[in-house]
Amino acid sequence: MRESLLEISHALHAHPETAWDEHASAELLTGRLESWGFEVTRGAAGLPTAFTAEHGTGSRTIGLVAEYDALPGLGHACGHNVIAAAALGAAHALQSVARDLDLRIRVIGTPAEEGGGGKIPMLEAGCFDGLEAALMIHPGPADAVLARPRAVAHFDVEYRGTASHAGAYPHLGVNAADAFTVAQVAIGLLRQQLPDSLRVHGVVQEAGTAPNAIPGSARGSWYVRADTLEELDVAFERVRRCFEAGALATGCSWELRETSPRYAEFRNDLGLAEIFTRLAAAQGRDMDLAEDGPRGMATASTDMGNVSQHVRAIHPYLGIDSLPAVNHQPEFADAAATPAADQAVRDGAVLLAQTVVEALAGGAR
């Protein structure tokens, strides 16, 4: 199935679709699964680009998770094309042995991982119910079996002031762009008192259109990350006050709106991770179970963390020889359709399927 899987990966890569708009990507994946005899449910959990696909009637159900959204302006700079193709490959590999292993295979197509949190409403709607485990792989600059994603809150901030002529009537203006300046200075000072486990970052997306007009509105998008949801609650309130300070200092009105459910920290199933690591060694991959190397991409955030709080899960990273490029850089998008990325599709499909056979089917062959 190698060529068929690479066709899927390259097609997704060539036509990237961002969160909630993955219509062609979802149709490509569901169409392929249907052609293999899977029973497909499109629009799972009421999300137009989500799906589930099942095969088999066994008493033990395993979930293979596919992501396929891209990044705005960066394409598949996180390599979700590799994730989706590997998930489908593992599902196809298990099809022929599902009856012997008493397995039901469920492919779960999850939109909007890059900031929308598609897995969370799918989890609430029961798409992950009844699973013995949920498994996926993720490309990165290096191999690593243990995912250490942080909890994260995604939010937009908007300030509303009063526009005015900057030269003739500056005293009549209320500068919304200045509110962001105050907020960002406050966040910069706050970082001196934040532990290493916290991250605060964002972008100002709009703050005026002409240098001779005082901006009457400004908006931006921000993330706060922490090691746990509990720690995130405390950190989020401290950051929120920084944005409030911008409004107070300038006289703007303001609004903060969380744009997705909060992502939870990831809980690794160590038994599955150990099996995956051993099987990967036979494929020539060192998954760094001892975490001797830098953690890198393993500390990013994902809505797969929420899934891992409810069901056994692993989220290993497979290296695609991208260095010095790393995830969320344009050069990583280029690397996500190279021979090394193609090898990650093949290895990911094989290793996910092998892990299911060994860990969840009692070693049956």
C-alpha angles and dihedrals in degrees: 000000000000097000092045091051093048089050088057093047094048094045091054090045093051093051108037118189124193130226116314091000098079093119099134092040093053091046091051092052097042092046091054092047091050090052088056092053101262119146103237129204111194121199093029115191088010091291111131096216098040124095146170125209125190137191130179136027101240125139093239118068124197126188126221110194123215126193121187110162120118133212122263109260093356105069116206094351089143095047100238088154087069091049094053095045093049092049092052091046092053091048092052092047091054094047095081094052100036094102094048091049096043089238136154111200119211121187109198115201109204122191130201102025089150096077105321102079100220093171092062099065088039089055091049091048092055100254090134096041119125096018122143087203143345117222137184140152129223129201120237141153092275142015117270127157102195117073114209102180117168127230112260142192119206118202145162124222125201128186123196120199134145125286118224143157105283094211105036104029109019091141090065094056130092105202113223092182090058089057089063090047091055091045094050093048089051091050091048091054092044090058089071088068099040122102120240090256092070128081128186119184141144149138136252103230100183131015110153136319106228132039092224094053122075105232112251093191139026134177139185144170125235143179131208116195130190137167092254139016089246092056089044092058091059096042094047092057091052091051092045089059090056090059090045088054090058090056094046094048095050102032094242125143113234147190132202116197126181107226100201140012112280116269115233127223115267123258112204121211099225094198092058091042092054092050092047090049093052093047091047090055088062087056091052096258124130105209094190096230089173089055093230092152131063114293094224114149091013089077096058120106130257139171086233082081089071090052091050091057089063106032138025107274146171130193107184122183120229117203119235099189092252100142132162081029116075134185118302093026122113090238090058089056087056090049092052092077100042128108089265091055089047088054089052089055090053095042092044093052093048096044095047091050093045091049091053092049095048102036104032103030098051094250093298117158 
